Amino acid sequence: MWHHVIAGVTREELWLKLDARPRLRHENPWLSNIGDFRNRIYVGYGAQHEGFVGCMHHIRLNGNLVDLSHSSGFKISGAVIDRCGISSKCFPNPCRNGGRCFQTWRAFSCGCQGTFYHGARCEIPLYRATCQEYKDLGMGQDAYCQVDPDGTGPLGAFTVMCNMSASKAAITVITHDKQGKHRVPFGATNLTNRYFQRFTYGSDLGSIRALIQGSSSCKQYIKYDCYNSKLLNSPVGPEHVQWLSSTAVPQNYWGGAPAGSNKCKCGVTKTCEDPSKSCNCDSDNDNRWRQDSGE
């Protein structure tokens, strides 16, 4: 698109006006040392071989229309006069992830500043896929970090806690809104005398699944404190408590026991307070606090 551009310079200020936008002014005392313009006028760019790239027509100097075909003292560089065959290499933007596109006559380049990506088209993420990759770079302190599990894929980066000191391998910790002790009825949906608790994680499940796929192992700790309240109602059932997997399948085992076992951890290790039960919480109600927990 053609634009109407007016620029001026004095020994005190520079000014520029583009189309109908307000005029911009810049005062600079160094302009008092400006040289004489009458020797040569550059149209496009000057001796530095960088600057304007594009087309010009209806050029006026001090209000007078300039006929470049019959004028001396003009040097035309980087500009086409009175016609335009340039094609945009920046529309649509070939740069990804918010990168800025810059073009010359022959090529384009991408500026990735502020995008947290790098590469020819800002396609390579600066963030690592897991905390272990940060540890491999030499990071040794526990810290919150941004990870991008699918790299150049469509999923974005999200914040995790990188536990660098717990073991030789880094542990990527994802937080949720039910950490610590949380009363079963509190914040739950009451479904005909049943309570349904929803866990909201710090990222969407798609990003979490990508992180799981890139990790050597994954685990989650869960604990149920009970007071005259059975858990799996072992050994005959039916269970009083279930949890849903990430694919929304009801599970009837508890942390520390194998999937589908209908047991808690103590039922696997045979350490339950009542040996005939598969969970500590399934012992006879005797007004005592108990717990079942595991990963």
Stockholm file with secondary structure:
# STOCKHOLM 1.0

chainA/1-295         MWHHVIAGVTREELWLKLDARPRLRHENPWLSNIGDFRNRIYVGYGAQHEGFVGCMHHIRLNGNLVDLSHSSGFKISGAVIDRCGISSKCFPNPCRNGGRCFQTWRAFSCGCQGTFYHGARCEIPLYRATCQEYKDLGMGQDAYCQVDPDGTGPLGAFTVMCNMSASKAAITVITHDKQGKHRVPFGATNLTNRYFQRFTYGSDLGSIRALIQGSSSCKQYIKYDCYNSKLLNSPVGPEHVQWLSSTAVPQNYWGGAPAGSNKCKCGVTKTCEDPSKSCNCDSDNDNRWRQDSGE
#=GR chainA/1-295 SS CCCCEEEEECSSEEEEEETTSCCEEEECGGGGGCCCTTSCEEEECCTTSCSCCEEECSCEETTEECCGGGCSSEEEESEEESCCCCCCSSSSCCCCTTCEEEECSSCEEEECTTTTEESTTSCEESSBSSHHHHHHTTCCSCEEEEECTTTTSSCCCEEEEEECSSSSSCEEECCBTTCSCCCSSTTCEESSSCEECCCCBSSCHHHHHHHHHTSSCCCCCEEEEEESCCSSCTTTCCCSCCEECTTCCEECCCTTSCTTSCCCHHHHHTCCSSTTSSSGGGSCCCSCEEEEEEC
#=GC SS_cons         CCCCEEEEECSSEEEEEETTSCCEEEECGGGGGCCCTTSCEEEECCTTSCSCCEEECSCEETTEECCGGGCSSEEEESEEESCCCCCCSSSSCCCCTTCEEEECSSCEEEECTTTTEESTTSCEESSBSSHHHHHHTTCCSCEEEEECTTTTSSCCCEEEEEECSSSSSCEEECCBTTCSCCCSSTTCEESSSCEECCCCBSSCHHHHHHHHHTSSCCCCCEEEEEESCCSSCTTTCCCSCCEECTTCCEECCCTTSCTTSCCCHHHHHTCCSSTTSSSGGGSCCCSCEEEEEEC
//
